[in-house]
């Protein structure tokens, strides 16, 4: 593994400055810690490119690497040294690649059946030690795989009609939380054992769970009573608590906890407009909303000061 300090110093060799900036919505909260990796439409290249930016939108940069053309659902490791993504290969095949962000070298670690109409809707997730990935294949089956492509393991039962989405490792790597069909949240061991539903009912849909860095809470989107809101809960589904973000009527998704647990970022969309990033300070409910000049999505926190 590349030393983190070296990655931070040398990552600029693959980046091109693009500008950026966000708004604090009058709250006085500006998220200056950490960086984001995300995907957005680039009007200069006429394609979705992969960007890096400070969490307040400053120093917005794009990864300038030809191998990333056609990359889908990009996901950075927590230290920003590695990037995983799907890519259609032709001949009814698709692959998962891992790129070393420092030198631009990409390695295919998995291949599966897929055609040109395949939509990769669910993000790839990293373990915190950068040694494993979870991905969802086009059949909706979740797999754990080592970063070198070894030891692929299917977590989702082969049962017809059972499919999973939005799987994430616990901080210690021992558990996986995921969204199962019918918008329920399930938990399992990282080898697929002990699968149990922890949240979900006909009256309440739960989507896109993520772990707090200390492993004591989950954050997720909850749809109920014609409202879409962010909630946290214990890993067993108990003690649901609404995040102090009030008046939320827009479509929101993909909440991810910051590396220190103080913030959550999520994607926001209203009436079909471009998605934007919103950062909420968990303790206060103060928000920082990015501008809607780009359709930003597929966000990763990067633990970079």
FITOR-18087 format. One record per residue: residue in one letter; z, y, x of N, C-alpha, C, O, CB in turn. Coordinates in steps of 0.001 Angstrom, whole numbers, plus 500000, padded with zeros to 6 digits. Glycine has a CB too. Layout:
N
AZYXZYXZYXZYXZYX;...
//
This chain:
305
X500000498795500852500000500000500000500000501248500882500725501311501875501239500010499039;X499194502229500521499101503454501285500369504270501091500884504368499977497861504264500874;X500865504844502153502053505677502037501785506848501114500712507451501154502504506175503413;X502777507171500271502582508200499256502275509556499874501438510298499361503810508302498375;X502947509882500971502710511183501586501292511291502102500691512364502048503694511426502716;X500741510177502610499371510196503102498386510374501963497399511100502091499061508919503866;X498657509709500848497777509839499688497720511279499216496638511799498942498246508931498549;X498872511932499117498916513311498649498144514222499574497460515135499112500350513788498526;X498240513995500864497564514862501812496065514653501818495310515608502003498110514642503188;X495610513404501616494206513099501815493404512986500530492179512884500590494082511843502573;X494043513000499381493328512825498122492313513942497881491339513758497151494315512765496969;X492548515091498493491640516217498269490230515937498739489295516603498295492160517440498959;X490048514965499633488720514639500113487800514104499049486581514144499219488814513662501199;X488352513593497931487538513073496846487480514023495658486950513657494609488067511737496405;X488011515230495795488157516116494655487337517384494816487089517852495927489608516466494452;X486919517930493670486231519202493630486991520112492680487303519699491563484748519033493193;X487296521332493085488069522240492231487272522603490986486061522813491047488460523515493004;X487983522674489838487316522932488563487966524043487758487422524434486725487290521683487745;X489099524563488185489806525543487367490677524865486347490701523636486287488830526471486677;X491407525632485528492252525020484517493300525995484053493239527180484379492905523757485046;X494274525503483284495357526339482802495722525988481388494867525539480625494988527792482894;X496995526184481008497453525870479668498221527026479076498280528112479654498310524626479676;X498816526785477909499588527821477225500941527261476826501067526078476512498831528352475984;X501950528120476841503293527635476543503682527824475088504833527584474723504289528329477418;X502750528247474253502981528384472806504215529222472489504856529029471455503126527010472170;X504545530152473380505648531069473120507020530451473286508014531031472847505528531608471752;X507095529285473910508392528623474031509112528957475323510323528757475419508218527139473931;X508400529461476317509006529671477614509090528418478450509635528460479553510356530236477446;X508566527294477966508597526024478692507261525821479394506210525804478755508903524835477732;X507310525666480715506101525392481491506371524149482337507253524174483195505694526627482395;X505637523071482113505896521813482835505309521852484241504149521490484439505314520620482062;X506086522281485199505595522442486562505704521169487397505081521069488454506346523546487238;X506488520198486934506634518961487697505441518040487472504877518005486378507933518246487314;X505066517313488483504129516196488385502690516630488103502393517806487891504584515255487307;X501815515628488112500389515822487866499939514895486748500641513950486389499562515568489153;X498759515176486203498094514286485260496763513829485842496092514576486555497882514983483897;X496396512604485530495019512170485618494523511991484198495256511483483348494872510854486455;X493291512399483923492767512256482573491238512245482618490626512524483649493283513398481658;X490646511917481481489201511889481332488788513032480405489485513325479434488718510510480780;X487665513674480697487189514771479848485687514955480038485127514629481084487943516091480171;X485061515482479003483634515763479074483385516919480034484009517976479929483067516086477673;X482470516705480968482118517714481955480754518297481601479746517603481734482112517114483389;X480693519559481152479405520128480758478429520281481918477224520413481700479620521463480115;X478935520265483143478052520397484307477327519090484628476168519102485041478852520852485522;X478017517961484435477411516663484732476933515941483480476244514924483571478399515791485471;X477304516474482287476921515873481004477405514421480888476659513536480470475397515929480831;X478646514204481261479275512901481108480785513096481148481283514167481494478804511906482217;X481495512043480788482941512067480952483280511876482425482881510884483036483618510975480083;X484003512811482983484468512709484360485974512515484380486644512697483364484072513958485168;X486499512148485529487925511894485701488526513042486500488047513387487580488177510524486410;X489574513620485954490162514830486502491593514566486969492254513625486530490136515957485462;X492041515432487875493440515552488237493852516999488028493068517913488285493692515094489708;X495070517214487568495568518573487384497089518543487370497703517542487002495015519201486073;X497679519646487772499118519788487574499428519713486085498569520004485253499637521122488178;X500642519327485752500977519129484343500947520421483536500957520375482306502339518500484227;X500910521576484205500750522842483488499292523290483443499003524394482981501600523924484139;X498363522445483918496943522743483838496371523458485027495161523681485074496686523538482656;X497190523832485999496684524518487182496024523523488134496274522320488066497820525271487896;X495181524042489019494520523238490049493782522049489455493925520917489918495534522752491066;X493001522320488439492221521288487765491077520853488673490302521693489130491680521798486402;X490959519548488941489956519035489867489321517772489305489938517063488509490578518757491245;X488098517492489716487403516300489263487178515369490445486861515822491545486064516665488587;X487341514064490220487045513089491256485537513012491434484804512746490482487639511697490905;X485090513239492626483669513318492929483242512011493599483121511939494822483354514549493842;X483013510971492773482675509662493319481648509009492413481894508840491219483938508767493464;X480501508640492963479403508093492165479779506770491509479243506439490451478169507902493033;X480683506012492107481073504723491528481800504880490202481945503908489460481950503963492499;X482261506089489893482993506314488653482079506669487480482556506816486355484004507411488853;X480796506805487720479869507054486615479886505840485685479645504715486124478417507339487143;X480168506068484414480274504971483461481650504352483368481846503416482593479307503925483812;X482623504851484144483986504332484054484587504671482697484379505770482182484863504900485188;X485332503731482114485960503950480814487451503622480899487871502752481662485273503091479720;X488235504337480100489695504169480047490320504200481447491037503269481811490050502847479348;X490066505242482235490662505319483572492178505445483496492711506114482610490080506503484348;X492862504802484423494320504819484446494796504834485898494465503938486673494904503595483683;X495577505860486262496097505991487616497422505244487762498221505180486827496277507470487977;X497640504679488958498968504186489288499912505373489387499471506513489538498956503368490612;X501205505108489303502178506190489212502135507103490432502381508303490302503571505622489045;X501831506571491612501782507408492805500423508056493027500247508806493987502147506593494007;X499454507776492148498143508382492257497235507773493294496142508289493526498294509790492544;X497652506683493932496849506111495007495745505191494517494768504961495229497729505363495947;X495891504658493298494943503678492773494500504085491374495254504697490618495568502264492754;X493263503732491048492689504030489750492050502770489199491217502152489862491659505179489843;X492438502380487980491846501214487314490980501696486155491288502701485514492952500226486807;X489884500964485892488996501347484793488110500174484407487894499250485191488135502566485184;X487591500231483158486575499302482680485192499853483036485013501058483213486706499072481140;X484215498938483137482840499387483351481880498316482856482006497146483218482582499706484849;X480913498718482020479866497796481585478949497476482756478594498354483543479057498392480407;X478566496191482860477796495738484009476365495359483669475560495127484571478477494575484638;X476030495291482375474745494746481979474844493233481861475861492641482221473649495142482981;X473766492601481348473763491146481163474947490669480334475484489584480556473773490448482511;X475352491519479354476460491185478451477763490905479185478526490012478816476094489987477614;X477999491684480227479227491549480999479883492910481180479215493943481145478945490902482364;X481182492899481373481943494089481750482966493681482787483337492511482885482630494750480514;X483413494640483548484394494348484579485526495344484576485412496435484016483741494325485930;X486623494960485207487729495870485492487736496113486997487698495179487798489112495286484992;X487786497387487356487745497781488750489035498498489126489665499155488297486528498674489025;X489414498356490393490507499119490965489956499874492163489411499279493093491707498197491369;X490106501192492129489609502049493210490765502594494028491773503040493480488765503206492646;X490612502554495341491513503253496238491106504732496222490035505083496716491467502646497698;X491942505586495667491578506986495486491414507691496824490655508655496920492625507700494644;X492099507237497842492023507878499154490638507728499781490077508699500287493079507293500084;X490083506508499748488803506300500427487634506020499486486494505912499938488932505169501389;X487900505900498176486834505694497208486334504276497086485394504022496333485715506550497545;X486938503337497810486495501945497722486969501324496414488148501404496072487016501129498922;X486039500701495682486354500069494394486116498576494478485154498125495099485511500681493255;X487010497797493840486925496350493835486969495839492402487845496230491630488059495733494668;X486041494975492045486078494356490722487112493237490741487046492342491584484670493811490309;X488069493285489813489130492284489814489044491346488615489730490325488588490480492964489832;X488216491670487627488075490803486456486710491042485839486130492118485981489207491062485416;X486197490015485145484915490123484450485004489334483157485636488278483111483737489608485339;X484362489850482087484410489173480799483179489532479991482404490409480372485691489540480028;X483005488838478860481854489059477999481967490404477294483019490742476751481724487926476973;X480888491164477306480818492447476601479372492896476594478637492652477551481739493527477268;X478955493556475510477595494080475471477628495596475432478699496202475485476828493525474258;X476449496213475339476367497666475426477024498380474247477252499588474308474932498082475524;X477328497653473181477993498268472029479513498176472121480215498689471250477520497611470745;X480028497530473163481475497355473299482165498696473504481722499522474302481797496411474466;X483256498899472774484083500091472933485421499665473526486133498842472951484281500837471568;X485751500230474673487041499933475293488055500950474771488168502063475285486948499973476867;X488781500541473748489617501490473012491050501561473526491784502485473174489632501127471558;X491457500608474348492876500515474696493061500680476190492334500066476971493467499174474233;X494013501490476602494162501815478025494669500653478857495365499768478361495093502976478186;X494307500672480132494872499770481127496227500337481548496379501553481664493910499598482365;X497204499472481775498544499929482163498947499302483494498624498149483780499584499580481067;X499657500084484296500127499653485610501606499281485553502382499851484786499894500758486656;X501976498303486391503402498116486676503834499212487641503013499756488381503691496688487274;X505105499530487630505580500647488452505461500368489941505398501305490737507018500963488114;X505429499082490342505263498765491759503791498674492165503480498352493312505965497459492081;X502879498961491215501433498994491451500855497624491769499722497522492238501119499941492577;X501628496566491517501163495227491864500441494506490741499718493544491000502310494405492300;X500618494950489480500018494256488332499441495251487337499817496422487297501057493362487636;X498518494741486540497897495515485473497974494734484174498027493504484175496431495858485818;X497980495469483056497758494864481745496482495482481183496323496703481175498992495088480775;X495577494629480714494380495146480054494145494387478759494662493287478561493146495036480981;X493345495000477871492991494403476591491496494116476611490696495033476798493379495337475392;X491106492854476421489681492540476441489051492861475075489778493185474136489459491046476809;X487730492780474945487085493169473681487513492344472473487274492760471339485607493066473829;X488140491186472681488636490384471567490016490819471107490548490280470137488668488929471953;X490609491807471810491943492244471470493033491375472068494161491373471575492093492281470001;X492720490647473108493708489813473788494211490532475037493418491016475845493107488432474156;X495537490596475189496155491258476329496292490290477496496673489134477311497525491828475945;X495981490763478694496084489973479918496905490739480954496792491958481079494676489634480478;X497728490004481688498361490518482902497598489939484090497261488755484108499898490144482964;X497331490785485074496587490336486245497113491073487464497477492245487376495059490570486069;X497154490385488611497550491051489849496472492044490266495306491901489898497802490017490974;X496869493044491031495942494107491381494802493601492258493768494261492361496679495225492084;X494973492446492889493883491868493680493023490909492863492120490275493408494446491142494888;X493290490797491565492504489946490682493025488529490534492429487727489816491120489893491166;X494106488212491188494645486849491126495582486684489937496080487661489378495382486503492425;X495807485447489570496777485043488555496612485754487211497583486311486699498154485286489068;X495408485750486623495275486317485273496037485471484258495987484242484308493785486418484868;X496733486118483351497555485420482365497365486074481014497584487277480872499049485426482770;X496958485297480015496778485830478672498120485887477964498822484880477861495775484978477868;X498477487079477471499736487259476755499576487042475256500466486484474614500290488644477016;X498463487472474695498239487378473261497898485952472866497046485333473503497126488328472828;X498533485414471842498178484062471403496691483955471084496067484916470633499003483666470176;X496139482773471326494720482550471055494422482462469566493259482356469176494255481288471739;X495443482503468738495293482386467291494291483403466762494355484583467109496644482567466597;X493377482952465932492375483853465353493063484920464501493977484618463734491347483060464500;X492623486151464641493178487244463851494386487914464461494861488916463927493537486750462520;X494901487393465565496011488038466267495436488811467445494823488223468336497078486989466745;X495630490124467453495144490926468557496146492030468869496914492456468006493763491518468234;X496123492474470096497106493437470591496420494683471136495221494698471414497980492800471676;X497244495740471278496760497023471765497882497696472542499053497368472353496267497926470592;X497536498620473401498504499561473990499691498859474642500839499199474354499010500516472926;X499435497897475505500522497169476162501011497934477390500217498528478119500061495750476565;X502347497914477612502940498630478741504077497801479337504886497225478610503456500027478299;X504127497750480678505234497087481374506522497887481245506494499117481205504893496884482853;X507663497179481178508955497839481337509084498310482790508377497801483660510135496877480947;X509969499268483069510091499771484442510389498693485477509912498785486608511164500804484499;X511164497676485119511461496620486087510420495506486070510535494550486837512831496039485813;X509409495611485212508321494644485190508617493348484482507767492458484459507925494342486550;X509803493206483898510179491931483291509713491796481846509600490680481339511671491762483351;X509441492915481174509077492907479761507763493653479552507329494437480396510198493537478906;X507147493387478409505961494115477980506186494543476537506605493733475710504660493243478125;X505913495799476227505923496267474850504490496557474466503714497051475283506832497529474669;X504132496255473232502736496413472830502648496626471330503578496339470576501903495189473248;X501512497131470933501198497319469520500364496132469061499339495819469667500442498671469273;X500799495473467998500071494326467445499397494756466150499791495751465541501026493109467199;X498387494012465731497668494311464492498634494607463359499765494121463353496753493150464110;X498190495395462412499012495908461316499989496976461787500934497316461074499773494773460659;X499760497511463002500534498647463505502025498337463573502862499062463034500303499866462626;X502320497252464245503701496860464529503930496941466032502990496837466819504005495424463995;X505185497126466421505546497094467835506231495765468131507164495354467442506469498295468210;X505742495114469171506265493819469605506721493922471052506325494822471792505197492703469446;X507572492966471432508091492871472788507941491435473256508058490502472461509577493334472863;X507682491255474547507655489905475115508088489971476566508170491049477155506241489269474992;X508367488802477139508522488720478589507163488985479228506136488871478559509090487324479026;X507141489334480499505872489670481151504986488453481365503822488597481739506135490340482479;X505519487253481133504678486056481179504227485629479779503622484569479616505432484908481856;X504523486455478771504116486169477397505140485445476568504923485246475373502889485382477407;X506243485043477149507270484330476406508133485247475564508155486462475760508133483558477347;X508847484642474618509830485351473783509224486552473059509759487657473139511002485814474639;X508119486342472356507482487421471616508233487670470308508497486743469541506000487091471339;X508571488942470068509354489296468893508940490671468393508703491581469187510862489265469210;X508854490821467083508562492124466492509815492970466483510885492489466111508004491973465066;X509697494240466891510864495114466894510722496286465929511722496928465608511110495633468287;X509505496588465453509341497703464513508034497537463760507046497034464295509374499069465252;X508049497976462490506839497937461686507106497394460294507861496435460129505785497102462370;X506483498011459286506639497580457905505459498125457118504729498974457628508002498061457300;X505247497657455875504154498222455066504284499723454833503281500397454600504094497521453735;X505495500254454890505712501675454644505638502508455916505467503725455844507047501882453983;X505764501878457075505818502628458325504948501936459373505127500755459669507280502761458827;X504003502696459928503154502210461008503664502766462330504062503927462418501672502609460776;X503647501927463351504077502326464688502951502052465674502352500976465658505372501576465108;X502662503032466537501545502918467454501939503365468857502840504183469046500365503737466951;X501232502798469834501217503289471223502601503451471831502968504570472190500503504606471286;X503389502383471962504720502515472560504662502694474077503734502227474737505562501296472223;X505668503375474610505825503511476060507303503520476398508132503898475570505135504802476585;X507638503100477623509017502993478082509490504276478735508720504958479411509160501842479050;X510761504605478534511385505630479364511547505070480775511626503852480939512765506082478772;X511600505930481803511669505434483176512901504585483479512864503745484378511635506584484114;X513985504791482746515179503969482984515205502715482117516139501919482210516433504788482728;X514190502529481274514084501311480480514992501236479279515082500185478645514351500166481328;X515679502336478940516650502279477838516065502708476501516673502453475462517837503147478158;X514883503362476499514291503852475256512782503633475256512142503528476302514613505342475057;X512244503568474051510804503573473842510423504852473119511221505403472361510345502324473041;X509209505324473351508646506400472551507402505855471877506688505045472469508322507663473420;X507127506279470657505952505798469947505556506813468886506315507727468565506215504414469312;X504362506637468351503908507402467197504312506645465940504166505425465872502362507642467240;X504820507366464944505174506727463676504485507444462528504582508664462396506706506723463467;X503787506678461699503166507184460485504007506741459293504199505545459077501693506685460351;X504503507694458528505286507385457323505357508630456459505398509750456968506723506880457687;X505372508427455140505541509538454197504527510655454440504858511838454362506957510098454298;X503287510261454735502178511201454957502418512114456147501848513203456215501953512041453719;X503249511689457079503517512458458288503242511585459513503425510367459490504983512983458300;X502801512245460573502664511573461857503596512273462839503482513477463065501173511589462366;X504521511509463422505575512088464242505842511194465439505421510038465482506860512292463421;X506550511754466409506983511003467579508431510574467399509284511362466989506817511841468867;X508691509313467713510040508773467623510392508044468916509524507498469596510171507827466411;X511665508047469236512182507168470279513092506137469628513601506345468526512944507977471379;X513287505028470322514153503968469810514636503116470978514087503175472078513408503093468757;X515667502328470719516105501353471697515069500241471823514274500047470904517476500778471312;X515055499504472934514063498440473101514143497322472069513208496531471952514204497851474450;X515237497240471322515311496248470251514901496835468896515008496160467872516725495683470164;X514437498077468887513998498727467660515068499497466928514780500115465903513443497729466756;X516285499483467413517378500179466741517442501643467162516798502062468123518707499490467037;X518243502415466411518548503805466747517283504648466880517056505286467908519349503867468040;X516468504644465834515283505503465818515709506969465783516578507361465005514377505171464603;X515085507761466633515392509185466702514090509962466796513262509697467667516316509505467910;X513911510925465894512712511744465935512805512738467080513822513410467254512502512474464601;X511735512823467857511685513855468881511671515226468201511031515394467162510439513672469799;X512367516198468776512493517505468120511206518321468212511191519416468776513642518291468736;X510132517777467654508871518500467523508648518654466034508346517673465354507660517750468233;X508788519853465513508778520054464059507408520497463567506599521017464336509831521085463657;X507155520289462281505927520755461662504680520064462143503594520640462088505784522188461884;X504810518829462618503683518135463209502848517465462121503257516440461576504165517101464234;X501708518017461806500825517429460804499501516978461406498690516364460713500570518421459688;X499272517265462656498026516893463297498049515429463705499105514799463755497764517778464509;X496867514896463995496774513527464490497242513503465934496739514266466759495322512975464365;X498189512648466251498702512545467616498683511090468044498747510183467215500134513131467724;X498595510880469354498549509514469867498870509509471353498947510552472002497169508876469611;X499052508309471862499259508019473281500388508847473897500128509609474829497980508266474044;X501623508730473421502732509412474093503159508646475345503351507430475308503929509570473133;X503303509365476438503720508756477703504853509567478310504801510795478368502532508659478692;X505876508856478761507051509487479335506771509945480767506086509252481520508245508524479303;X507300511108481141507154511600482507507961510732483465508869510023483033507600513072482606;X507645510777484763508348509918485735509849510115485784510576509188486141507800510155487094;X510343511317485428511786511553485453512424511459484068513633511652483940512072512912486049;X511633511164483024512169511005481682512444512293480936512951512254479815513402510237481750;X512122513439481528512457514710480882511395515182479903511674516041479067512675515768481922;X510178514642479986509063515110479170508267513927478625508324512816479152508149516039479988;X507531514198477564506546513263477023505248514026476825505250515130476280507036512614475676;X504139513444477266502832514029476985502170513199475891502331511980475854501939514086478274;X501423513855474996500658513122473999499360513862473736499212515033474085501467512943472691;X498418513154473112497141513751472742497219514240471302497813513589470442495978512738472920;X496612515391471055496658516000469736495247516342469281494417516784470075497548517259469742;X494985516132467995493671516410467428493857516871465996494707516349465275492743515161467497;X493070517838465588493149518313464207491742518543463664490944519268464258493989519616464115;X491453517914462527490187518113461827488975517855462715487972518565462641490121519516461279;X489083516833463552487943516433464358487675517309465568486686517101466271486748516410463518;X488541518291465826488340519131467002488618518336468265489101517205468198489239520377466944;X488320518916469407488520518210470660489999517903470874490876518696470528487969519030471829;X490250516733471454491621516369471773492155517259472886491424517640473800491709514892472176;X493427517581472796494066518329473855495391517667474191495885516826473440494268519806473451;X495956518048475313497222517485475758498359518414475363498248519636475465497216517251477284;X499450517817474910500661518561474571501818517913475315501983516694475272500918518582473016;X502616518723475995503796518245476704505023518739475967505146519933475692503804518721478187;X505937517830475643507170518208474962508346517921475882508424516856476496507324517450473612;X509255518877475971510503518686476698511456517930475775511838518435474720511120520061477166;X511836516723476174512549515825475265513873516421474796514215516302473620512801514485475944;X514612517050475678515948517538475321515918518706474354516842518869473558516691517941476559;X514862519533474408514855520774473636513785520812472549513896521590471602514660521934474558;X512754519983472675511636520046471741510644521145472043509677521312471299512147520222470368;X510850521903473109509889522930473491508577522272473913508570521194474507510451523814474633;X507463522944473594506172522347473875505321523257474747505489524476474781505446522033472584;X504406522611475446503381523291476231502055522662475834501830521475476072503647523173477792;X501182523452475231499911522937474733498775523362475648498604524547475932499652523422473301;X498005522391476104496838522686476908495758523339476046495776523183474825496305521409477573;X494819524066476654493724524655475882492774523587475360492767522461475857492955525661476733;X491980523937474368491034522986473764489624523192474299488648522955473587491035523124472238;X489512523636475555488190523858476137487530522560476580486330522536476853488294524802477314;X488313521472476653487776520165477023488415519111476133489535519289475652488032519852478531;X487707518023475916488224516895475138488981515977476086488435514989476576487070516122474406;X490236516307476338491031515585477326491705514374476690492277514470475604492083516513477954;X491633513230477378492241512007476853492427511009477993492049511270479135491368511392475718;X493022509848477658493308508805478651494154509369479794493732509394480950491990508206479205;X495345509815479444496203510542480378497136509613481139497697508676480572497013511586479638;X497295509885482428498271509188483269499160510222483941498666511219484466497565508288484333;X500482509988483927501372510785484776501211510340486222501053509152486500502855510650484320;X501252511288487129501203510992488562502413511658489210502623512864489085499854511494489215;X503196510844489902504438511313490509504113512027491820504302511497492915505425510130490749;X503621513244491656503200514066492786503758515455492573503466516068491547501642514098492936;X504554515983493501505210517274493285504215518430493301504608519585493134506277517502494345;
//
